[in-house]
Amino acid sequence: MRYNLKNDRLSVEIASIGEAYRGTRFDWTGFITQVSWKDEQDELHTFCVPESLIPNEGTGGEGLCNEFGIFDPIGYDEALPGGKFPKIGVGQLTRLDEADYNFARMYPVEPYRMDEDIAAQSARYKVHAQDCNGYAVEYIKSIQIKDSRLILEYHLHNTGVKSIQTHEYVHNFIRVDQHPISPEYEMTLPVMMQTQDMDPEYTPSVLRTQDMKVSWNEIPSQPFYGRLPEISNVSGPTWELVHQPSGVGIREWDNFPVASMALWGVGHVVSPEVFVKIAIQPGESQSWRREYEFFKK
């Protein structure tokens, strides 16, 4: 089943837990598959696309889906092959062998117990804490819409005996309407993207950077990827993407220090990724918030 949060401007399609995604990379809760927005002229615009347009390619991402521990999985290094480690928003995963953790790999999973409560303009999810080698986290996510804004709020409470040290981000699989990523788009970032942090084989040739602006020289024929450094203070939106011929865009506002950012994409999709650092001692909690604003210039 898929739910729709609706108001006069926004319609947000959310897949029920385990309905559109049952992998071991992305959070199962609040899996947003589409956002539609009506502008002042009552024209409808869409913003979400799948990770890949080729069936069975990629890791199953779609729309706005978040992930915990892509680079620093909790408890993985402590688990022996055949042992378990926790993945927040998913469940207890089984380590398969001596290889390093690979976010794109599918691990055997015992899903957490998860509750969802859906209303007309909001949704609330609770992932119940379950001990895994001393790690245990209660996780609450809420989604709500207000006018032309989509608001995501996260709350983690450490109920285990070990500290939680990891990161979270949203993999924003987006574009405006059906327009491919091309020179028609411009992205604004909080700092200048540094070319030395890009994939040196392809990214510098397809991206054009000037000050804090990023645009594209052509429709990308293969994936591009670049990283930005830690950004302690962001006074405005963390990023903004505009399809310049139509003036339609999307921007993200965050209430936390940005641990790092990444920019990934290919011809049909671009994904600005904003990372928050999670550090929670036993008995403590951490909360953070993201807001997406949809607009037309």
FENCORJO-V281562 format. One record per pair of residues at least 6 apart in sequence whose ideal C-beta (glycine too) atoms are under 8 Angstrom apart, sorted by the first residue. I is the first residue (numbers start at 1). J is the second residue. D is the distance in Angstrom with one decimal. If there is no record, write none. Layout:
BEGIN
[[I & J & D] [I & J & D]]
END
This chain:
BEGIN
[[1 & 16 & 4.5] [1 & 19 & 6.1] [2 & 13 & 5.5] [2 & 14 & 6.6] [2 & 15 & 5.3] [2 & 16 & 6.7] [2 & 19 & 7.0] [2 & 20 & 7.4] [2 & 33 & 6.9] [3 & 13 & 7.4] [3 & 14 & 4.9] [3 & 16 & 6.8] [3 & 118 & 4.9] [3 & 123 & 6.7] [4 & 11 & 5.6] [4 & 12 & 6.8] [4 & 13 & 5.5] [4 & 14 & 7.6] [5 & 11 & 7.3] [5 & 12 & 4.4] [5 & 14 & 6.9] [5 & 118 & 8.0] [5 & 119 & 8.0] [5 & 120 & 7.0] [5 & 121 & 5.3] [5 & 122 & 6.7] [5 & 123 & 6.5] [5 & 143 & 6.9] [5 & 144 & 7.5] [5 & 145 & 5.2] [6 & 12 & 7.7] [6 & 120 & 6.8] [6 & 121 & 7.0] [6 & 145 & 7.7] [7 & 121 & 5.8] [7 & 145 & 5.5] [7 & 146 & 7.6] [7 & 147 & 7.1] [8 & 38 & 7.3] [9 & 37 & 6.1] [9 & 38 & 5.4] [9 & 147 & 5.9] [9 & 148 & 4.9] [9 & 294 & 7.6] [10 & 35 & 6.9] [10 & 36 & 7.2] [10 & 37 & 5.7] [10 & 38 & 7.8] [10 & 145 & 4.7] [10 & 147 & 7.8] [10 & 148 & 6.4] [10 & 149 & 7.8] [10 & 150 & 6.5] [10 & 294 & 7.0] [11 & 34 & 7.9] [11 & 35 & 7.4] [11 & 36 & 4.4] [11 & 37 & 7.9] [12 & 32 & 6.1] [12 & 34 & 7.5] [12 & 35 & 5.4] [12 & 36 & 7.9] [12 & 143 & 7.2] [12 & 145 & 6.0] [12 & 150 & 6.0] [13 & 32 & 7.0] [13 & 33 & 5.0] [13 & 34 & 4.1] [13 & 35 & 7.5] [13 & 36 & 7.8] [13 & 63 & 7.8] [14 & 30 & 6.2] [14 & 31 & 6.5] [14 & 32 & 5.5] [14 & 33 & 7.1] [14 & 118 & 7.7] [14 & 123 & 6.0] [14 & 143 & 6.9] [15 & 21 & 6.7] [15 & 31 & 4.5] [15 & 33 & 5.5] [16 & 116 & 6.8] [17 & 28 & 5.2] [17 & 29 & 6.0] [17 & 31 & 7.9] [17 & 114 & 5.1] [17 & 116 & 5.6] [17 & 125 & 7.5] [18 & 28 & 5.9] [18 & 111 & 7.1] [20 & 31 & 5.7] [20 & 33 & 6.0] [20 & 62 & 6.8] [21 & 28 & 6.3] [21 & 31 & 5.3] [21 & 60 & 5.4] [21 & 62 & 7.5] [21 & 65 & 7.2] [22 & 28 & 7.4] [23 & 59 & 6.3] [23 & 60 & 4.6] [23 & 106 & 6.4] [24 & 87 & 6.3] [24 & 90 & 5.7] [24 & 91 & 7.9] [24 & 93 & 5.6] [24 & 105 & 7.8] [24 & 106 & 5.7] [24 & 107 & 4.7] [24 & 109 & 5.1] [25 & 59 & 4.9] [25 & 60 & 7.1] [25 & 61 & 7.5] [25 & 67 & 5.9] [25 & 70 & 7.9] [25 & 90 & 8.0] [25 & 103 & 5.4] [25 & 104 & 7.0] [26 & 59 & 7.5] [26 & 60 & 7.0] [26 & 61 & 6.0] [26 & 65 & 4.4] [26 & 66 & 6.8] [26 & 67 & 5.2] [26 & 89 & 7.6] [26 & 90 & 7.8] [26 & 171 & 7.1] [27 & 65 & 6.6] [27 & 66 & 4.9] [27 & 67 & 6.4] [27 & 68 & 6.9] [27 & 88 & 7.3] [27 & 89 & 3.2] [27 & 90 & 6.8] [27 & 141 & 7.6] [28 & 89 & 5.9] [28 & 90 & 6.0] [28 & 111 & 7.0] [28 & 114 & 6.6] [29 & 89 & 5.8] [29 & 114 & 6.0] [29 & 116 & 7.0] [29 & 125 & 3.8] [29 & 127 & 6.4] [29 & 139 & 7.7] [29 & 141 & 5.3] [30 & 66 & 7.9] [30 & 123 & 6.4] [30 & 125 & 5.6] [30 & 141 & 5.1] [30 & 143 & 5.2] [30 & 152 & 7.2] [31 & 62 & 7.5] [31 & 63 & 7.4] [31 & 65 & 5.5] [32 & 48 & 6.9] [32 & 63 & 4.6] [32 & 64 & 4.1] [32 & 65 & 7.0] [32 & 143 & 7.5] [32 & 150 & 8.0] [33 & 48 & 6.2] [33 & 62 & 5.2] [33 & 63 & 4.5] [34 & 46 & 6.3] [34 & 47 & 7.7] [34 & 48 & 4.6] [34 & 63 & 5.9] [35 & 46 & 7.1] [35 & 47 & 4.7] [35 & 48 & 5.6] [35 & 63 & 7.2] [35 & 64 & 7.3] [35 & 150 & 6.4] [35 & 292 & 7.5] [35 & 294 & 7.1] [36 & 44 & 5.7] [36 & 45 & 6.9] [36 & 46 & 5.2] [36 & 47 & 7.8] [37 & 44 & 7.3] [37 & 45 & 5.1] [37 & 46 & 7.9] [37 & 47 & 7.1] [37 & 148 & 6.4] [37 & 294 & 4.0] [38 & 44 & 5.4] [38 & 45 & 7.7] [39 & 45 & 6.6] [39 & 248 & 7.1] [39 & 296 & 4.7] [40 & 296 & 7.0] [45 & 176 & 6.5] [45 & 177 & 5.6] [45 & 246 & 7.9] [45 & 248 & 5.2] [45 & 294 & 7.4] [46 & 177 & 5.9] [46 & 178 & 7.9] [47 & 174 & 5.2] [47 & 175 & 7.1] [47 & 176 & 6.5] [47 & 250 & 5.7] [47 & 294 & 7.0] [48 & 62 & 6.8] [48 & 63 & 3.6] [48 & 64 & 6.7] [48 & 173 & 6.3] [48 & 174 & 6.2] [49 & 62 & 7.5] [49 & 63 & 7.6] [49 & 173 & 5.5] [49 & 174 & 6.9] [49 & 175 & 5.6] [49 & 268 & 6.0] [49 & 269 & 5.0] [50 & 58 & 7.7] [50 & 61 & 7.3] [50 & 62 & 4.7] [50 & 173 & 6.6] [50 & 269 & 7.8] [51 & 58 & 4.1] [51 & 59 & 6.5] [51 & 60 & 6.9] [51 & 61 & 3.7] [51 & 62 & 6.3] [51 & 171 & 7.7] [51 & 173 & 5.5] [51 & 269 & 7.1] [52 & 58 & 3.8] [53 & 268 & 5.7] [59 & 103 & 7.4] [59 & 104 & 5.2] [61 & 171 & 5.4] [61 & 173 & 5.6] [62 & 173 & 6.0] [63 & 173 & 5.8] [63 & 174 & 8.0] [64 & 150 & 8.0] [64 & 152 & 7.9] [64 & 170 & 5.7] [64 & 171 & 7.8] [64 & 172 & 5.7] [64 & 173 & 7.5] [64 & 174 & 7.8] [64 & 292 & 7.5] [65 & 170 & 7.0] [65 & 171 & 5.6] [65 & 173 & 7.5] [66 & 89 & 7.3] [66 & 152 & 8.0] [66 & 168 & 6.1] [66 & 169 & 6.5] [66 & 170 & 4.5] [66 & 171 & 7.0] [67 & 89 & 7.9] [67 & 103 & 7.2] [67 & 168 & 7.0] [67 & 169 & 6.4] [67 & 171 & 6.3] [68 & 74 & 7.7] [68 & 87 & 6.6] [68 & 88 & 4.0] [68 & 89 & 6.0] [68 & 166 & 5.8] [68 & 167 & 7.4] [68 & 168 & 5.0] [68 & 278 & 7.6] [69 & 87 & 6.6] [69 & 88 & 7.1] [69 & 166 & 4.4] [69 & 167 & 6.9] [69 & 168 & 8.0] [70 & 103 & 4.8] [70 & 167 & 7.1] [70 & 169 & 7.3] [71 & 167 & 6.7] [72 & 165 & 6.8] [72 & 166 & 5.0] [72 & 167 & 6.2] [73 & 85 & 6.4] [73 & 87 & 7.0] [73 & 101 & 4.7] [73 & 166 & 7.3] [74 & 85 & 6.5] [74 & 86 & 5.3] [74 & 87 & 7.6] [74 & 88 & 7.3] [74 & 135 & 5.6] [74 & 164 & 6.3] [74 & 165 & 7.5] [74 & 166 & 5.4] [75 & 85 & 4.0] [75 & 86 & 5.8] [75 & 132 & 6.5] [75 & 133 & 5.6] [75 & 135 & 5.2] [75 & 162 & 7.9] [76 & 85 & 4.7] [76 & 95 & 6.5] [76 & 101 & 4.7] [78 & 85 & 7.3] [78 & 133 & 6.3] [79 & 85 & 4.5] [79 & 95 & 4.4] [79 & 133 & 7.0] [80 & 95 & 6.9] [81 & 95 & 5.5] [81 & 96 & 6.4] [81 & 97 & 5.1] [81 & 98 & 6.3] [82 & 94 & 6.7] [82 & 95 & 6.9] [83 & 94 & 7.2] [83 & 95 & 5.5] [83 & 133 & 7.6] [84 & 92 & 4.5] [84 & 93 & 6.6] [84 & 94 & 5.6] [84 & 95 & 7.4] [84 & 110 & 7.7] [84 & 132 & 5.5] [84 & 133 & 7.1] [85 & 92 & 7.2] [85 & 93 & 5.7] [85 & 95 & 6.1] [85 & 132 & 6.6] [85 & 133 & 7.3] [85 & 135 & 7.9] [86 & 92 & 5.8] [86 & 93 & 7.5] [86 & 130 & 7.8] [86 & 132 & 4.3] [86 & 135 & 5.0] [86 & 136 & 7.7] [86 & 137 & 7.2] [87 & 93 & 5.2] [87 & 109 & 7.5] [88 & 127 & 7.4] [88 & 137 & 5.7] [88 & 139 & 5.7] [88 & 156 & 7.3] [88 & 166 & 7.6] [88 & 168 & 7.7] [89 & 112 & 7.9] [89 & 127 & 6.1] [89 & 139 & 6.2] [89 & 141 & 7.9] [90 & 109 & 6.2] [90 & 111 & 6.8] [90 & 112 & 7.1] [91 & 109 & 4.7] [91 & 110 & 5.1] [91 & 111 & 4.0] [91 & 112 & 4.8] [92 & 109 & 7.0] [92 & 110 & 4.7] [92 & 112 & 7.6] [92 & 130 & 6.9] [92 & 132 & 5.1] [93 & 107 & 4.1] [93 & 108 & 6.9] [93 & 109 & 5.3] [94 & 107 & 5.8] [94 & 108 & 4.2] [94 & 109 & 7.5] [95 & 107 & 7.4] [96 & 105 & 7.7] [96 & 107 & 6.5] [96 & 108 & 7.7] [112 & 127 & 5.0] [112 & 128 & 6.2] [112 & 130 & 5.9] [113 & 127 & 7.5] [113 & 128 & 4.4] [113 & 130 & 7.4] [114 & 125 & 6.5] [114 & 126 & 7.0] [114 & 127 & 5.0] [114 & 128 & 7.3] [115 & 125 & 6.8] [115 & 126 & 4.6] [115 & 128 & 7.7] [116 & 123 & 6.7] [116 & 124 & 7.4] [116 & 125 & 5.2] [117 & 123 & 6.9] [117 & 124 & 4.6] [117 & 125 & 7.7] [121 & 144 & 6.1] [121 & 145 & 5.2] [121 & 146 & 7.9] [122 & 142 & 6.7] [122 & 143 & 6.5] [122 & 144 & 4.1] [122 & 145 & 7.5] [123 & 142 & 7.0] [123 & 143 & 4.5] [123 & 144 & 7.7] [124 & 140 & 7.1] [124 & 141 & 7.5] [124 & 142 & 4.8] [124 & 143 & 7.8] [125 & 139 & 7.9] [125 & 140 & 6.8] [125 & 141 & 4.6] [125 & 142 & 7.5] [126 & 138 & 7.4] [126 & 139 & 7.3] [126 & 140 & 5.3] [127 & 137 & 7.8] [127 & 138 & 7.1] [127 & 139 & 4.0] [127 & 140 & 7.6] [128 & 138 & 6.6] [129 & 136 & 4.4] [129 & 137 & 5.8] [129 & 138 & 4.3] [129 & 157 & 7.6] [129 & 159 & 4.4] [129 & 160 & 7.5] [130 & 136 & 6.2] [131 & 160 & 6.2] [133 & 162 & 7.8] [134 & 160 & 5.4] [134 & 161 & 4.7] [134 & 162 & 4.2] [135 & 160 & 4.8] [135 & 162 & 5.3] [135 & 164 & 6.9] [136 & 158 & 7.3] [136 & 159 & 4.6] [136 & 160 & 3.5] [137 & 156 & 5.4] [137 & 157 & 6.9] [137 & 158 & 5.9] [137 & 159 & 6.8] [137 & 160 & 7.0] [137 & 164 & 6.1] [137 & 280 & 7.8] [138 & 156 & 7.2] [138 & 157 & 4.5] [138 & 159 & 5.7] [139 & 154 & 7.6] [139 & 155 & 7.4] [139 & 156 & 5.6] [140 & 154 & 7.5] [140 & 155 & 4.4] [141 & 152 & 7.0] [141 & 153 & 7.1] [141 & 154 & 5.5] [141 & 155 & 7.7] [142 & 151 & 8.0] [142 & 152 & 7.5] [142 & 153 & 4.7] [143 & 150 & 7.3] [143 & 151 & 7.1] [143 & 152 & 5.7] [143 & 153 & 8.0] [144 & 150 & 7.9] [144 & 151 & 5.0] [144 & 153 & 8.0] [145 & 151 & 7.2] [148 & 293 & 6.1] [148 & 294 & 4.9] [148 & 295 & 6.6] [149 & 291 & 5.4] [149 & 292 & 6.7] [149 & 293 & 5.2] [149 & 294 & 7.7] [150 & 291 & 7.1] [150 & 292 & 4.3] [150 & 294 & 7.7] [151 & 289 & 6.9] [151 & 290 & 7.5] [151 & 291 & 5.1] [151 & 292 & 7.9] [152 & 170 & 7.5] [152 & 289 & 7.0] [152 & 290 & 4.6] [152 & 291 & 7.6] [152 & 292 & 7.8] [153 & 287 & 7.0] [153 & 288 & 7.7] [153 & 289 & 4.9] [154 & 168 & 7.1] [154 & 287 & 6.4] [154 & 288 & 5.5] [154 & 289 & 7.4] [155 & 285 & 6.5] [155 & 286 & 7.6] [155 & 287 & 4.6] [156 & 164 & 7.0] [156 & 278 & 6.7] [156 & 280 & 6.0] [156 & 285 & 6.3] [156 & 286 & 5.2] [156 & 287 & 7.6] [157 & 280 & 7.8] [157 & 284 & 7.7] [157 & 285 & 4.4] [158 & 164 & 5.3] [158 & 280 & 4.3] [158 & 281 & 6.6] [158 & 282 & 5.4] [158 & 283 & 6.5] [158 & 284 & 5.7] [158 & 285 & 7.1] [159 & 282 & 7.9] [159 & 283 & 7.8] [160 & 282 & 6.1] [161 & 282 & 5.5] [162 & 282 & 6.9] [163 & 279 & 7.2] [163 & 280 & 6.6] [163 & 281 & 5.1] [163 & 282 & 6.6] [164 & 278 & 6.1] [164 & 279 & 7.2] [164 & 280 & 4.4] [165 & 278 & 7.0] [165 & 279 & 5.6] [166 & 278 & 5.0] [167 & 259 & 6.0] [167 & 260 & 8.0] [167 & 275 & 4.9] [167 & 276 & 6.6] [167 & 277 & 5.8] [167 & 278 & 6.2] [168 & 275 & 7.2] [168 & 276 & 5.4] [168 & 278 & 6.0] [169 & 262 & 7.8] [169 & 273 & 4.7] [169 & 274 & 5.9] [169 & 275 & 4.5] [169 & 276 & 7.1] [170 & 273 & 7.0] [170 & 274 & 6.9] [170 & 290 & 6.6] [171 & 264 & 8.0] [171 & 271 & 5.6] [171 & 273 & 6.1] [172 & 252 & 7.5] [172 & 271 & 5.0] [172 & 272 & 5.8] [172 & 273 & 6.9] [173 & 269 & 5.2] [173 & 271 & 5.7] [174 & 241 & 6.8] [174 & 250 & 6.4] [174 & 269 & 6.8] [174 & 270 & 6.4] [174 & 271 & 6.9] [175 & 181 & 6.3] [175 & 243 & 8.0] [175 & 268 & 6.7] [175 & 269 & 5.8] [175 & 270 & 6.6] [176 & 185 & 7.7] [176 & 241 & 7.5] [176 & 242 & 8.0] [176 & 243 & 3.8] [176 & 246 & 6.7] [176 & 248 & 5.0] [176 & 249 & 7.0] [176 & 250 & 7.5] [177 & 243 & 7.3] [177 & 246 & 7.4] [177 & 248 & 7.2] [179 & 185 & 7.7] [179 & 243 & 5.5] [179 & 246 & 7.8] [180 & 219 & 5.2] [180 & 267 & 5.4] [180 & 268 & 5.7] [181 & 216 & 6.0] [181 & 219 & 6.5] [181 & 220 & 6.1] [181 & 265 & 5.7] [181 & 266 & 7.5] [181 & 267 & 6.0] [181 & 268 & 7.0] [181 & 269 & 6.8] [181 & 270 & 5.1] [182 & 216 & 5.8] [182 & 218 & 7.1] [182 & 219 & 4.7] [183 & 215 & 6.2] [183 & 216 & 5.4] [183 & 217 & 6.6] [183 & 218 & 7.0] [184 & 243 & 5.9] [184 & 244 & 5.6] [184 & 245 & 5.6] [185 & 215 & 6.6] [185 & 216 & 6.2] [185 & 241 & 6.4] [185 & 242 & 6.9] [185 & 243 & 5.7] [185 & 244 & 6.9] [185 & 270 & 7.3] [186 & 213 & 6.0] [186 & 214 & 7.3] [186 & 215 & 5.0] [186 & 241 & 7.7] [186 & 242 & 5.4] [186 & 244 & 5.8] [187 & 213 & 7.2] [187 & 214 & 4.4] [187 & 215 & 7.3] [187 & 239 & 6.3] [187 & 240 & 6.8] [187 & 241 & 5.0] [187 & 242 & 7.8] [187 & 263 & 7.5] [187 & 270 & 7.3] [187 & 272 & 6.9] [188 & 212 & 5.8] [188 & 213 & 5.9] [188 & 214 & 7.8] [188 & 237 & 7.6] [188 & 239 & 6.6] [188 & 240 & 4.4] [188 & 242 & 7.9] [189 & 212 & 5.1] [189 & 213 & 7.8] [189 & 214 & 6.3] [189 & 228 & 6.6] [189 & 239 & 5.6] [189 & 261 & 7.2] [189 & 263 & 7.9] [189 & 272 & 7.7] [190 & 212 & 6.8] [190 & 228 & 7.9] [190 & 231 & 5.3] [190 & 234 & 4.8] [190 & 236 & 7.8] [190 & 238 & 5.9] [190 & 239 & 7.3] [190 & 258 & 7.3] [190 & 261 & 7.9] [191 & 212 & 6.4] [191 & 228 & 6.0] [191 & 229 & 7.1] [191 & 231 & 5.8] [192 & 209 & 6.6] [192 & 211 & 6.0] [192 & 212 & 5.6] [193 & 207 & 7.5] [193 & 209 & 5.1] [193 & 214 & 5.9] [193 & 226 & 5.4] [193 & 228 & 5.9] [193 & 263 & 6.9] [194 & 226 & 7.9] [194 & 228 & 7.1] [194 & 229 & 7.2] [195 & 203 & 8.0] [195 & 204 & 5.2] [195 & 209 & 7.1] [195 & 226 & 7.6] [197 & 226 & 5.8] [197 & 227 & 4.2] [197 & 228 & 7.1] [197 & 229 & 7.7] [198 & 204 & 5.5] [198 & 207 & 7.3] [198 & 224 & 7.6] [198 & 225 & 6.8] [198 & 226 & 3.9] [198 & 227 & 7.5] [199 & 223 & 7.9] [199 & 224 & 6.6] [199 & 225 & 4.7] [199 & 226 & 7.1] [202 & 222 & 5.8] [202 & 223 & 7.7] [202 & 224 & 6.0] [203 & 224 & 4.3] [203 & 225 & 6.0] [203 & 226 & 5.4] [205 & 217 & 7.1] [206 & 216 & 6.1] [206 & 217 & 5.8] [206 & 218 & 6.4] [206 & 220 & 5.0] [206 & 224 & 5.3] [207 & 214 & 5.9] [207 & 215 & 7.5] [207 & 216 & 6.4] [207 & 217 & 7.4] [207 & 224 & 6.2] [207 & 226 & 6.9] [208 & 214 & 7.2] [208 & 215 & 4.8] [208 & 216 & 6.8] [208 & 217 & 5.5] [214 & 263 & 7.0] [219 & 267 & 5.0] [220 & 265 & 6.5] [220 & 266 & 5.4] [220 & 267 & 5.0] [221 & 267 & 6.6] [222 & 266 & 6.7] [223 & 264 & 6.8] [223 & 265 & 7.0] [223 & 266 & 4.8] [224 & 263 & 7.6] [224 & 264 & 7.1] [224 & 265 & 5.8] [224 & 266 & 7.3] [225 & 262 & 6.9] [225 & 263 & 7.1] [225 & 264 & 4.9] [226 & 262 & 7.0] [226 & 263 & 4.9] [227 & 260 & 6.5] [227 & 261 & 7.0] [227 & 262 & 5.0] [227 & 263 & 7.7] [228 & 260 & 6.5] [228 & 261 & 4.0] [228 & 262 & 7.3] [228 & 263 & 7.6] [229 & 260 & 6.8] [230 & 257 & 7.7] [230 & 258 & 6.8] [230 & 259 & 6.0] [230 & 260 & 5.9] [231 & 238 & 7.8] [231 & 257 & 7.4] [231 & 258 & 4.0] [231 & 260 & 7.9] [231 & 261 & 6.8] [232 & 257 & 5.1] [232 & 258 & 7.6] [233 & 257 & 7.4] [234 & 254 & 6.8] [234 & 258 & 6.2] [236 & 253 & 7.8] [237 & 251 & 4.0] [237 & 252 & 6.1] [237 & 253 & 5.4] [237 & 293 & 7.5] [238 & 251 & 8.0] [238 & 252 & 5.0] [238 & 253 & 6.8] [238 & 254 & 4.9] [238 & 258 & 6.3] [238 & 261 & 7.4] [238 & 272 & 7.8] [238 & 274 & 5.2] [239 & 251 & 6.6] [239 & 252 & 5.6] [239 & 261 & 7.5] [239 & 272 & 4.5] [239 & 274 & 7.2] [240 & 249 & 6.1] [240 & 250 & 7.4] [240 & 251 & 3.9] [240 & 252 & 7.9] [241 & 249 & 5.7] [241 & 250 & 5.5] [241 & 251 & 7.4] [241 & 270 & 6.8] [241 & 272 & 7.1] [242 & 248 & 7.3] [242 & 249 & 3.7] [242 & 297 & 6.6] [243 & 249 & 6.7] [246 & 296 & 7.3] [247 & 296 & 5.0] [247 & 297 & 4.0] [248 & 294 & 7.9] [248 & 295 & 7.5] [248 & 296 & 5.1] [249 & 294 & 7.6] [249 & 295 & 5.7] [249 & 296 & 7.4] [249 & 297 & 6.8] [250 & 292 & 6.1] [250 & 293 & 7.1] [250 & 294 & 5.5] [250 & 295 & 7.6] [251 & 292 & 7.3] [251 & 293 & 5.1] [251 & 295 & 7.2] [252 & 272 & 7.2] [252 & 274 & 6.4] [252 & 290 & 6.1] [252 & 291 & 7.0] [252 & 292 & 5.6] [252 & 293 & 7.8] [253 & 290 & 7.2] [253 & 291 & 4.3] [253 & 292 & 7.9] [253 & 293 & 6.8] [254 & 274 & 5.8] [254 & 276 & 7.5] [254 & 288 & 7.5] [254 & 289 & 7.3] [254 & 290 & 5.5] [254 & 291 & 7.8] [255 & 288 & 6.3] [255 & 289 & 4.6] [255 & 290 & 7.9] [256 & 276 & 4.8] [256 & 288 & 4.5] [256 & 289 & 7.7] [257 & 276 & 7.9] [257 & 277 & 7.5] [258 & 274 & 5.8] [258 & 275 & 6.9] [258 & 276 & 7.4] [259 & 275 & 4.5] [259 & 276 & 6.0] [259 & 277 & 4.1] [260 & 275 & 4.7] [261 & 272 & 6.8] [261 & 273 & 6.4] [261 & 274 & 5.6] [261 & 275 & 6.8] [262 & 272 & 7.7] [262 & 273 & 4.4] [262 & 275 & 7.6] [263 & 270 & 7.2] [263 & 271 & 7.3] [263 & 272 & 5.6] [263 & 273 & 7.3] [264 & 270 & 7.6] [264 & 271 & 4.7] [264 & 273 & 6.7] [265 & 271 & 5.7] [274 & 290 & 7.5] [276 & 288 & 5.3] [278 & 286 & 6.0] [279 & 286 & 7.3] [280 & 286 & 5.0]]
END
